[in-house]
Amino acid sequence: MRHECDRTRLIAELASLLRDCELPDDARCAGLTLIGWLARRMPGEGPSTVGVVEVTERATELTVTVRASLCGGAPLASPDVPGTKKPFAA
């Protein structure tokens, strides 16, 4: 139950900061988003995996692009080029 107390305390501290401090709109929005995320989680519930696959695929694409630009040529590996493999297993 310690985790539940920590979660509740964190929500209270974030709410206090949002109420008492002058913050940029982006920081205020991020704080409110985090409070909402923390409030929805139930004890024992794991973190959300929404979007993980999409972000992993995008990171792989960016890695290939960066490697290609560092090598001054075509991508080192591309799923669209015959004979090459994806740099990371999905």
C-alpha positions as CSV (number, residue, x, y, z in Angstrom):
1,M,0.0,0.0,0.0
2,R,3.1,2.2,0.2
3,H,2.9,2.8,-3.6
4,E,-0.7,4.1,-3.2
5,C,0.4,6.6,-0.6
6,D,3.3,7.8,-2.8
7,R,0.9,8.2,-5.8
8,T,-1.6,10.2,-3.7
9,R,1.1,12.4,-2.3
10,L,2.6,13.0,-5.7
11,I,-0.8,14.0,-7.1
12,A,-1.3,16.4,-4.1
13,E,2.2,18.0,-4.6
14,L,1.6,18.4,-8.3
15,A,-1.8,20.0,-7.7
16,S,-0.2,22.4,-5.2
17,L,2.5,23.4,-7.6
18,L,-0.1,24.1,-10.3
19,R,-2.2,26.1,-8.0
20,D,0.5,28.1,-6.3
21,C,3.1,28.7,-9.0
22,E,3.2,30.8,-12.2
23,L,3.9,28.2,-14.9
24,P,4.0,28.3,-18.7
25,D,0.9,26.9,-20.3
26,D,2.9,23.9,-21.7
27,A,4.1,23.0,-18.2
28,R,0.7,23.4,-16.7
29,C,-0.8,21.2,-19.4
30,A,1.9,18.5,-18.7
31,G,1.2,18.7,-15.0
32,L,-2.5,18.2,-15.5
33,T,-1.9,15.4,-17.9
34,L,0.3,13.6,-15.4
35,I,-2.2,14.1,-12.6
36,G,-4.9,12.6,-14.8
37,W,-2.6,9.7,-15.7
38,L,-1.8,9.0,-12.0
39,A,-5.4,9.3,-11.0
40,R,-6.5,6.7,-13.5
41,R,-4.1,4.0,-12.5
42,M,-5.3,1.4,-10.1
43,P,-3.0,-0.3,-7.5
44,G,-1.2,-3.1,-9.2
45,E,-2.1,-1.9,-12.7
46,G,0.9,-1.8,-15.1
47,P,1.8,1.2,-17.2
48,S,0.0,1.7,-20.5
49,T,1.5,0.3,-23.6
50,V,-0.6,2.5,-26.0
51,G,1.6,3.7,-28.8
52,V,4.7,1.7,-27.8
53,V,4.8,-0.2,-31.1
54,E,4.4,2.9,-33.2
55,V,7.1,4.8,-31.3
56,T,9.5,1.8,-31.5
57,E,8.9,1.6,-35.3
58,R,9.5,5.3,-35.7
59,A,12.7,5.1,-33.6
60,T,13.9,2.3,-35.9
61,E,13.2,4.4,-39.0
62,L,15.1,7.4,-37.5
63,T,18.0,5.2,-36.5
64,V,18.4,4.0,-40.1
65,T,18.1,7.5,-41.4
66,V,20.7,8.9,-39.0
67,R,23.1,6.0,-39.7
68,A,22.7,6.7,-43.4
69,S,23.5,10.4,-43.0
70,L,26.5,9.6,-40.9
71,C,27.8,7.1,-43.5
72,G,27.1,9.6,-46.4
73,G,25.0,7.2,-48.4
74,A,22.0,5.0,-48.6
75,P,20.5,3.5,-45.4
76,L,22.5,0.7,-43.9
77,A,19.4,-1.4,-43.7
78,S,15.9,-1.0,-45.1
79,P,12.9,-3.2,-45.2
80,D,12.1,-1.8,-48.7
81,V,15.5,-2.8,-50.2
82,P,16.0,-6.4,-51.2
83,G,18.9,-8.1,-49.4
84,T,18.8,-5.9,-46.3
85,K,17.3,-6.5,-42.9
86,K,15.6,-4.3,-40.3
87,P,18.2,-3.0,-37.9
88,F,16.2,-4.1,-34.9
89,A,13.8,-7.0,-34.3
90,A,10.3,-5.8,-33.5
